[in-house]
Amino acid sequence: MAITNFFRDRNGRVRIFEAPNLPLLAWAGFGAASMMALTPRFQGLMGRLSKVSLLFWALLETAGGRSPFRRTVGAAVLAGEVLPRS
């Protein structure tokens, strides 16, 4: 497999960046809301919703990304969020 095929979908179109889908927009929105939160409780809630949205996006990309590159990015984000940090 040539390196260029890593970035192409089944129709041969390059698929590196696409318009953000709903889970990615939710991640950004909840993340911004958590940074602007006035109470620790609301900040925690928005932070958890942000993380859940990112995990959902990563699962979607890993399972059905349009190119091997997008599936790899999804798996890397998923691993980075799930695996323990030392």
PDB file as gemmi writes it, atoms N, CA and C in Angstrom:
CRYST1    1.000    1.000    1.000  90.00  90.00  90.00 P 1                      
ATOM      1  N   MET A   1       0.843  -1.177   0.000  1.00  0.00           N  
ATOM      2  CA  MET A   1       0.000   0.000   0.000  1.00  0.00           C  
ATOM      3  C   MET A   1       0.890   1.241   0.000  1.00  0.00           C  
ATOM      4  N   ALA A   2       0.690   2.082  -0.956  1.00  0.00           N  
ATOM      5  CA  ALA A   2       1.443   3.326  -1.034  1.00  0.00           C  
ATOM      6  C   ALA A   2       0.982   4.269   0.074  1.00  0.00           C  
ATOM      7  N   ILE A   3       1.893   5.136   0.494  1.00  0.00           N  
ATOM      8  CA  ILE A   3       1.572   6.064   1.580  1.00  0.00           C  
ATOM      9  C   ILE A   3       0.404   6.970   1.216  1.00  0.00           C  
ATOM     10  N   THR A   4       0.252   7.299  -0.063  1.00  0.00           N  
ATOM     11  CA  THR A   4      -0.862   8.165  -0.451  1.00  0.00           C  
ATOM     12  C   THR A   4      -2.206   7.462  -0.258  1.00  0.00           C  
ATOM     13  N   ASN A   5      -2.231   6.144  -0.361  1.00  0.00           N  
ATOM     14  CA  ASN A   5      -3.488   5.411  -0.148  1.00  0.00           C  
ATOM     15  C   ASN A   5      -3.944   5.481   1.302  1.00  0.00           C  
ATOM     16  N   PHE A   6      -3.019   5.748   2.205  1.00  0.00           N  
ATOM     17  CA  PHE A   6      -3.352   5.869   3.622  1.00  0.00           C  
ATOM     18  C   PHE A   6      -4.310   7.033   3.859  1.00  0.00           C  
ATOM     19  N   PHE A   7      -4.270   8.036   2.991  1.00  0.00           N  
ATOM     20  CA  PHE A   7      -5.087   9.235   3.144  1.00  0.00           C  
ATOM     21  C   PHE A   7      -6.306   9.248   2.224  1.00  0.00           C  
ATOM     22  N   ARG A   8      -6.523   8.185   1.463  1.00  0.00           N  
ATOM     23  CA  ARG A   8      -7.619   8.164   0.492  1.00  0.00           C  
ATOM     24  C   ARG A   8      -8.747   7.239   0.927  1.00  0.00           C  
ATOM     25  N   ASP A   9      -9.975   7.621   0.536  1.00  0.00           N  
ATOM     26  CA  ASP A   9     -11.116   6.756   0.821  1.00  0.00           C  
ATOM     27  C   ASP A   9     -11.260   5.716  -0.286  1.00  0.00           C  
ATOM     28  N   ARG A  10     -12.320   4.959  -0.252  1.00  0.00           N  
ATOM     29  CA  ARG A  10     -12.521   3.885  -1.245  1.00  0.00           C  
ATOM     30  C   ARG A  10     -12.695   4.401  -2.666  1.00  0.00           C  
ATOM     31  N   ASN A  11     -13.106   5.672  -2.788  1.00  0.00           N  
ATOM     32  CA  ASN A  11     -13.293   6.261  -4.117  1.00  0.00           C  
ATOM     33  C   ASN A  11     -12.051   6.991  -4.617  1.00  0.00           C  
ATOM     34  N   GLY A  12     -10.977   6.940  -3.851  1.00  0.00           N  
ATOM     35  CA  GLY A  12      -9.738   7.567  -4.270  1.00  0.00           C  
ATOM     36  C   GLY A  12      -9.602   9.026  -3.881  1.00  0.00           C  
ATOM     37  N   ARG A  13     -10.585   9.583  -3.165  1.00  0.00           N  
ATOM     38  CA  ARG A  13     -10.514  10.979  -2.741  1.00  0.00           C  
ATOM     39  C   ARG A  13      -9.698  11.095  -1.453  1.00  0.00           C  
ATOM     40  N   VAL A  14      -8.878  12.140  -1.373  1.00  0.00           N  
ATOM     41  CA  VAL A  14      -8.078  12.373  -0.177  1.00  0.00           C  
ATOM     42  C   VAL A  14      -9.017  12.796   0.952  1.00  0.00           C  
ATOM     43  N   ARG A  15      -8.894  12.116   2.102  1.00  0.00           N  
ATOM     44  CA  ARG A  15      -9.754  12.385   3.255  1.00  0.00           C  
ATOM     45  C   ARG A  15      -8.892  12.577   4.499  1.00  0.00           C  
ATOM     46  N   ILE A  16      -8.374  13.784   4.651  1.00  0.00           N  
ATOM     47  CA  ILE A  16      -7.591  14.094   5.845  1.00  0.00           C  
ATOM     48  C   ILE A  16      -8.450  14.926   6.788  1.00  0.00           C  
ATOM     49  N   PHE A  17      -8.929  16.060   6.319  1.00  0.00           N  
ATOM     50  CA  PHE A  17      -9.767  16.945   7.116  1.00  0.00           C  
ATOM     51  C   PHE A  17     -11.148  17.028   6.492  1.00  0.00           C  
ATOM     52  N   GLU A  18     -12.152  17.042   7.336  1.00  0.00           N  
ATOM     53  CA  GLU A  18     -13.532  17.201   6.898  1.00  0.00           C  
ATOM     54  C   GLU A  18     -14.215  18.179   7.832  1.00  0.00           C  
ATOM     55  N   ALA A  19     -15.390  18.603   7.454  1.00  0.00           N  
ATOM     56  CA  ALA A  19     -16.167  19.464   8.352  1.00  0.00           C  
ATOM     57  C   ALA A  19     -16.468  18.680   9.636  1.00  0.00           C  
ATOM     58  N   PRO A  20     -16.388  19.347  10.790  1.00  0.00           N  
ATOM     59  CA  PRO A  20     -16.634  18.635  12.051  1.00  0.00           C  
ATOM     60  C   PRO A  20     -18.063  18.097  12.124  1.00  0.00           C  
ATOM     61  N   ASN A  21     -18.188  16.897  12.674  1.00  0.00           N  
ATOM     62  CA  ASN A  21     -19.516  16.335  12.854  1.00  0.00           C  
ATOM     63  C   ASN A  21     -20.033  16.699  14.241  1.00  0.00           C  
ATOM     64  N   LEU A  22     -21.252  16.303  14.558  1.00  0.00           N  
ATOM     65  CA  LEU A  22     -21.910  16.731  15.793  1.00  0.00           C  
ATOM     66  C   LEU A  22     -21.126  16.364  17.056  1.00  0.00           C  
ATOM     67  N   PRO A  23     -20.603  15.138  17.214  1.00  0.00           N  
ATOM     68  CA  PRO A  23     -19.852  14.863  18.445  1.00  0.00           C  
ATOM     69  C   PRO A  23     -18.614  15.745  18.616  1.00  0.00           C  
ATOM     70  N   LEU A  24     -17.952  16.092  17.529  1.00  0.00           N  
ATOM     71  CA  LEU A  24     -16.772  16.949  17.635  1.00  0.00           C  
ATOM     72  C   LEU A  24     -17.172  18.389  17.977  1.00  0.00           C  
ATOM     73  N   LEU A  25     -18.272  18.855  17.417  1.00  0.00           N  
ATOM     74  CA  LEU A  25     -18.776  20.177  17.777  1.00  0.00           C  
ATOM     75  C   LEU A  25     -19.218  20.211  19.236  1.00  0.00           C  
ATOM     76  N   ALA A  26     -19.847  19.120  19.697  1.00  0.00           N  
ATOM     77  CA  ALA A  26     -20.277  19.040  21.098  1.00  0.00           C  
ATOM     78  C   ALA A  26     -19.064  19.060  22.020  1.00  0.00           C  
ATOM     79  N   TRP A  27     -18.004  18.332  21.659  1.00  0.00           N  
ATOM     80  CA  TRP A  27     -16.773  18.334  22.457  1.00  0.00           C  
ATOM     81  C   TRP A  27     -16.239  19.753  22.607  1.00  0.00           C  
ATOM     82  N   ALA A  28     -16.175  20.489  21.515  1.00  0.00           N  
ATOM     83  CA  ALA A  28     -15.655  21.856  21.561  1.00  0.00           C  
ATOM     84  C   ALA A  28     -16.581  22.766  22.372  1.00  0.00           C  
ATOM     85  N   GLY A  29     -17.873  22.626  22.168  1.00  0.00           N  
ATOM     86  CA  GLY A  29     -18.833  23.467  22.890  1.00  0.00           C  
ATOM     87  C   GLY A  29     -18.828  23.202  24.385  1.00  0.00           C  
ATOM     88  N   PHE A  30     -18.864  21.934  24.767  1.00  0.00           N  
ATOM     89  CA  PHE A  30     -18.833  21.597  26.191  1.00  0.00           C  
ATOM     90  C   PHE A  30     -17.498  21.986  26.820  1.00  0.00           C  
ATOM     91  N   GLY A  31     -16.415  21.828  26.063  1.00  0.00           N  
ATOM     92  CA  GLY A  31     -15.104  22.229  26.572  1.00  0.00           C  
ATOM     93  C   GLY A  31     -15.037  23.731  26.827  1.00  0.00           C  
ATOM     94  N   ALA A  32     -15.565  24.504  25.897  1.00  0.00           N  
ATOM     95  CA  ALA A  32     -15.599  25.961  26.081  1.00  0.00           C  
ATOM     96  C   ALA A  32     -16.489  26.326  27.266  1.00  0.00           C  
ATOM     97  N   ALA A  33     -17.620  25.656  27.385  1.00  0.00           N  
ATOM     98  CA  ALA A  33     -18.529  25.930  28.503  1.00  0.00           C  
ATOM     99  C   ALA A  33     -17.876  25.587  29.839  1.00  0.00           C  
ATOM    100  N   SER A  34     -17.077  24.530  29.872  1.00  0.00           N  
ATOM    101  CA  SER A  34     -16.420  24.162  31.134  1.00  0.00           C  
ATOM    102  C   SER A  34     -15.376  25.199  31.529  1.00  0.00           C  
ATOM    103  N   MET A  35     -14.738  25.834  30.552  1.00  0.00           N  
ATOM    104  CA  MET A  35     -13.750  26.864  30.860  1.00  0.00           C  
ATOM    105  C   MET A  35     -14.398  28.161  31.335  1.00  0.00           C  
ATOM    106  N   MET A  36     -15.647  28.384  30.945  1.00  0.00           N  
ATOM    107  CA  MET A  36     -16.345  29.611  31.330  1.00  0.00           C  
ATOM    108  C   MET A  36     -17.294  29.404  32.507  1.00  0.00           C  
ATOM    109  N   ALA A  37     -17.319  28.209  33.050  1.00  0.00           N  
ATOM    110  CA  ALA A  37     -18.264  27.887  34.119  1.00  0.00           C  
ATOM    111  C   ALA A  37     -18.003  28.729  35.363  1.00  0.00           C  
ATOM    112  N   LEU A  38     -19.090  29.114  36.012  1.00  0.00           N  
ATOM    113  CA  LEU A  38     -18.974  29.935  37.215  1.00  0.00           C  
ATOM    114  C   LEU A  38     -18.932  29.102  38.485  1.00  0.00           C  
ATOM    115  N   THR A  39     -19.394  27.863  38.415  1.00  0.00           N  
ATOM    116  CA  THR A  39     -19.388  27.007  39.603  1.00  0.00           C  
ATOM    117  C   THR A  39     -18.601  25.729  39.315  1.00  0.00           C  
ATOM    118  N   PRO A  40     -17.960  25.179  40.321  1.00  0.00           N  
ATOM    119  CA  PRO A  40     -17.212  23.928  40.116  1.00  0.00           C  
ATOM    120  C   PRO A  40     -18.109  22.772  39.667  1.00  0.00           C  
ATOM    121  N   ARG A  41     -19.337  22.748  40.154  1.00  0.00           N  
ATOM    122  CA  ARG A  41     -20.259  21.670  39.760  1.00  0.00           C  
ATOM    123  C   ARG A  41     -20.557  21.731  38.266  1.00  0.00           C  
ATOM    124  N   PHE A  42     -20.859  22.929  37.759  1.00  0.00           N  
ATOM    125  CA  PHE A  42     -21.150  23.091  36.332  1.00  0.00           C  
ATOM    126  C   PHE A  42     -19.900  22.829  35.505  1.00  0.00           C  
ATOM    127  N   GLN A  43     -18.751  23.253  36.003  1.00  0.00           N  
ATOM    128  CA  GLN A  43     -17.494  23.009  35.301  1.00  0.00           C  
ATOM    129  C   GLN A  43     -17.238  21.511  35.175  1.00  0.00           C  
ATOM    130  N   GLY A  44     -17.470  20.762  36.255  1.00  0.00           N  
ATOM    131  CA  GLY A  44     -17.277  19.315  36.209  1.00  0.00           C  
ATOM    132  C   GLY A  44     -18.231  18.637  35.243  1.00  0.00           C  
ATOM    133  N   LEU A  45     -19.488  19.062  35.253  1.00  0.00           N  
ATOM    134  CA  LEU A  45     -20.485  18.484  34.347  1.00  0.00           C  
ATOM    135  C   LEU A  45     -20.105  18.734  32.891  1.00  0.00           C  
ATOM    136  N   MET A  46     -19.742  19.959  32.579  1.00  0.00           N  
ATOM    137  CA  MET A  46     -19.376  20.293  31.199  1.00  0.00           C  
ATOM    138  C   MET A  46     -18.102  19.560  30.788  1.00  0.00           C  
ATOM    139  N   GLY A  47     -17.171  19.409  31.704  1.00  0.00           N  
ATOM    140  CA  GLY A  47     -15.943  18.668  31.409  1.00  0.00           C  
ATOM    141  C   GLY A  47     -16.224  17.204  31.103  1.00  0.00           C  
ATOM    142  N   ARG A  48     -17.127  16.592  31.884  1.00  0.00           N  
ATOM    143  CA  ARG A  48     -17.475  15.184  31.629  1.00  0.00           C  
ATOM    144  C   ARG A  48     -18.218  15.032  30.307  1.00  0.00           C  
ATOM    145  N   LEU A  49     -19.139  15.951  30.017  1.00  0.00           N  
ATOM    146  CA  LEU A  49     -19.857  15.886  28.736  1.00  0.00           C  
ATOM    147  C   LEU A  49     -18.896  16.090  27.563  1.00  0.00           C  
ATOM    148  N   SER A  50     -17.908  16.949  27.741  1.00  0.00           N  
ATOM    149  CA  SER A  50     -16.906  17.166  26.706  1.00  0.00           C  
ATOM    150  C   SER A  50     -16.121  15.881  26.444  1.00  0.00           C  
ATOM    151  N   LYS A  51     -15.699  15.208  27.511  1.00  0.00           N  
ATOM    152  CA  LYS A  51     -14.928  13.976  27.348  1.00  0.00           C  
ATOM    153  C   LYS A  51     -15.765  12.876  26.703  1.00  0.00           C  
ATOM    154  N   VAL A  52     -17.022  12.737  27.118  1.00  0.00           N  
ATOM    155  CA  VAL A  52     -17.898  11.722  26.526  1.00  0.00           C  
ATOM    156  C   VAL A  52     -18.090  11.993  25.036  1.00  0.00           C  
ATOM    157  N   SER A  53     -18.260  13.254  24.665  1.00  0.00           N  
ATOM    158  CA  SER A  53     -18.417  13.610  23.249  1.00  0.00           C  
ATOM    159  C   SER A  53     -17.173  13.247  22.444  1.00  0.00           C  
ATOM    160  N   LEU A  54     -15.995  13.510  23.015  1.00  0.00           N  
ATOM    161  CA  LEU A  54     -14.751  13.180  22.318  1.00  0.00           C  
ATOM    162  C   LEU A  54     -14.586  11.669  22.177  1.00  0.00           C  
ATOM    163  N   LEU A  55     -14.913  10.930  23.233  1.00  0.00           N  
ATOM    164  CA  LEU A  55     -14.829   9.468  23.156  1.00  0.00           C  
ATOM    165  C   LEU A  55     -15.782   8.916  22.105  1.00  0.00           C  
ATOM    166  N   PHE A  56     -16.986   9.468  22.039  1.00  0.00           N  
ATOM    167  CA  PHE A  56     -17.958   9.022  21.041  1.00  0.00           C  
ATOM    168  C   PHE A  56     -17.450   9.317  19.635  1.00  0.00           C  
ATOM    169  N   TRP A  57     -16.873  10.509  19.433  1.00  0.00           N  
ATOM    170  CA  TRP A  57     -16.306  10.842  18.124  1.00  0.00           C  
ATOM    171  C   TRP A  57     -15.189   9.862  17.768  1.00  0.00           C  
ATOM    172  N   ALA A  58     -14.311   9.579  18.730  1.00  0.00           N  
ATOM    173  CA  ALA A  58     -13.188   8.673  18.476  1.00  0.00           C  
ATOM    174  C   ALA A  58     -13.677   7.275  18.123  1.00  0.00           C  
ATOM    175  N   LEU A  59     -14.710   6.803  18.810  1.00  0.00           N  
ATOM    176  CA  LEU A  59     -15.281   5.491  18.469  1.00  0.00           C  
ATOM    177  C   LEU A  59     -15.851   5.485  17.055  1.00  0.00           C  
ATOM    178  N   LEU A  60     -16.568   6.549  16.692  1.00  0.00           N  
ATOM    179  CA  LEU A  60     -17.123   6.641  15.340  1.00  0.00           C  
ATOM    180  C   LEU A  60     -16.023   6.651  14.285  1.00  0.00           C  
ATOM    181  N   GLU A  61     -14.966   7.415  14.519  1.00  0.00           N  
ATOM    182  CA  GLU A  61     -13.865   7.474  13.548  1.00  0.00           C  
ATOM    183  C   GLU A  61     -13.133   6.145  13.456  1.00  0.00           C  
ATOM    184  N   THR A  62     -12.902   5.504  14.598  1.00  0.00           N  
ATOM    185  CA  THR A  62     -12.189   4.221  14.603  1.00  0.00           C  
ATOM    186  C   THR A  62     -12.980   3.167  13.850  1.00  0.00           C  
ATOM    187  N   ALA A  63     -14.277   3.157  14.043  1.00  0.00           N  
ATOM    188  CA  ALA A  63     -15.124   2.135  13.417  1.00  0.00           C  
ATOM    189  C   ALA A  63     -15.473   2.451  11.968  1.00  0.00           C  
ATOM    190  N   GLY A  64     -15.619   3.730  11.626  1.00  0.00           N  
ATOM    191  CA  GLY A  64     -16.115   4.033  10.290  1.00  0.00           C  
ATOM    192  C   GLY A  64     -15.486   5.214   9.604  1.00  0.00           C  
ATOM    193  N   GLY A  65     -14.248   5.556   9.981  1.00  0.00           N  
ATOM    194  CA  GLY A  65     -13.564   6.662   9.318  1.00  0.00           C  
ATOM    195  C   GLY A  65     -13.418   6.400   7.826  1.00  0.00           C  
ATOM    196  N   ARG A  66     -13.447   7.458   7.033  1.00  0.00           N  
ATOM    197  CA  ARG A  66     -13.452   7.290   5.580  1.00  0.00           C  
ATOM    198  C   ARG A  66     -12.108   6.896   4.987  1.00  0.00           C  
ATOM    199  N   SER A  67     -11.034   7.070   5.739  1.00  0.00           N  
ATOM    200  CA  SER A  67      -9.716   6.661   5.253  1.00  0.00           C  
ATOM    201  C   SER A  67      -8.959   6.004   6.396  1.00  0.00           C  
ATOM    202  N   PRO A  68      -7.930   5.224   6.073  1.00  0.00           N  
ATOM    203  CA  PRO A  68      -7.122   4.638   7.148  1.00  0.00           C  
ATOM    204  C   PRO A  68      -6.528   5.700   8.075  1.00  0.00           C  
ATOM    205  N   PHE A  69      -6.193   6.854   7.536  1.00  0.00           N  
ATOM    206  CA  PHE A  69      -5.663   7.938   8.361  1.00  0.00           C  
ATOM    207  C   PHE A  69      -6.686   8.364   9.409  1.00  0.00           C  
ATOM    208  N   ARG A  70      -7.928   8.567   8.995  1.00  0.00           N  
ATOM    209  CA  ARG A  70      -8.972   9.011   9.934  1.00  0.00           C  
ATOM    210  C   ARG A  70      -9.256   7.937  10.978  1.00  0.00           C  
ATOM    211  N   ARG A  71      -9.223   6.666  10.570  1.00  0.00           N  
ATOM    212  CA  ARG A  71      -9.423   5.585  11.547  1.00  0.00           C  
ATOM    213  C   ARG A  71      -8.273   5.541  12.550  1.00  0.00           C  
ATOM    214  N   THR A  72      -7.055   5.800  12.083  1.00  0.00           N  
ATOM    215  CA  THR A  72      -5.893   5.823  12.962  1.00  0.00           C  
ATOM    216  C   THR A  72      -5.971   6.989  13.945  1.00  0.00           C  
ATOM    217  N   VAL A  73      -6.382   8.148  13.472  1.00  0.00           N  
ATOM    218  CA  VAL A  73      -6.538   9.299  14.367  1.00  0.00           C  
ATOM    219  C   VAL A  73      -7.593   8.994  15.427  1.00  0.00           C  
ATOM    220  N   GLY A  74      -8.704   8.398  15.023  1.00  0.00           N  
ATOM    221  CA  GLY A  74      -9.738   8.021  15.989  1.00  0.00           C  
ATOM    222  C   GLY A  74      -9.218   7.061  17.039  1.00  0.00           C  
ATOM    223  N   ALA A  75      -8.460   6.054  16.608  1.00  0.00           N  
ATOM    224  CA  ALA A  75      -7.907   5.079  17.549  1.00  0.00           C  
ATOM    225  C   ALA A  75      -6.881   5.731  18.478  1.00  0.00           C  
ATOM    226  N   ALA A  76      -6.080   6.647  17.965  1.00  0.00           N  
ATOM    227  CA  ALA A  76      -5.086   7.326  18.798  1.00  0.00           C  
ATOM    228  C   ALA A  76      -5.757   8.205  19.855  1.00  0.00           C  
ATOM    229  N   VAL A  77      -6.791   8.919  19.466  1.00  0.00           N  
ATOM    230  CA  VAL A  77      -7.519   9.751  20.431  1.00  0.00           C  
ATOM    231  C   VAL A  77      -8.191   8.871  21.475  1.00  0.00           C  
ATOM    232  N   LEU A  78      -8.791   7.789  21.031  1.00  0.00           N  
ATOM    233  CA  LEU A  78      -9.446   6.858  21.956  1.00  0.00           C  
ATOM    234  C   LEU A  78      -8.428   6.290  22.947  1.00  0.00           C  
ATOM    235  N   ALA A  79      -7.291   5.854  22.458  1.00  0.00           N  
ATOM    236  CA  ALA A  79      -6.256   5.308  23.339  1.00  0.00           C  
ATOM    237  C   ALA A  79      -5.733   6.375  24.301  1.00  0.00           C  
ATOM    238  N   GLY A  80      -5.549   7.576  23.804  1.00  0.00           N  
ATOM    239  CA  GLY A  80      -5.062   8.650  24.647  1.00  0.00           C  
ATOM    240  C   GLY A  80      -6.012   9.033  25.757  1.00  0.00           C  
ATOM    241  N   GLU A  81      -7.293   8.880  25.515  1.00  0.00           N  
ATOM    242  CA  GLU A  81      -8.293   9.224  26.526  1.00  0.00           C  
ATOM    243  C   GLU A  81      -8.578   8.079  27.489  1.00  0.00           C  
ATOM    244  N   VAL A  82      -8.411   6.851  27.045  1.00  0.00           N  
ATOM    245  CA  VAL A  82      -8.798   5.696  27.862  1.00  0.00           C  
ATOM    246  C   VAL A  82      -7.630   5.146  28.659  1.00  0.00           C  
ATOM    247  N   LEU A  83      -6.448   5.075  28.067  1.00  0.00           N  
ATOM    248  CA  LEU A  83      -5.297   4.485  28.744  1.00  0.00           C  
ATOM    249  C   LEU A  83      -4.833   5.377  29.892  1.00  0.00           C  
ATOM    250  N   PRO A  84      -4.393   4.766  30.982  1.00  0.00           N  
ATOM    251  CA  PRO A  84      -3.943   5.567  32.130  1.00  0.00           C  
ATOM    252  C   PRO A  84      -2.659   6.330  31.813  1.00  0.00           C  
ATOM    253  N   ARG A  85      -2.551   7.498  32.395  1.00  0.00           N  
ATOM    254  CA  ARG A  85      -1.352   8.330  32.225  1.00  0.00           C  
ATOM    255  C   ARG A  85      -0.450   8.112  33.432  1.00  0.00           C  
ATOM    256  N   SER A  86       0.844   8.118  33.172  1.00  0.00           N  
ATOM    257  CA  SER A  86       1.769   7.915  34.300  1.00  0.00           C  
ATOM    258  C   SER A  86       2.514   9.179  34.655  1.00  0.00           C  
TER     259      SER A  86                                                      
END                                                                             
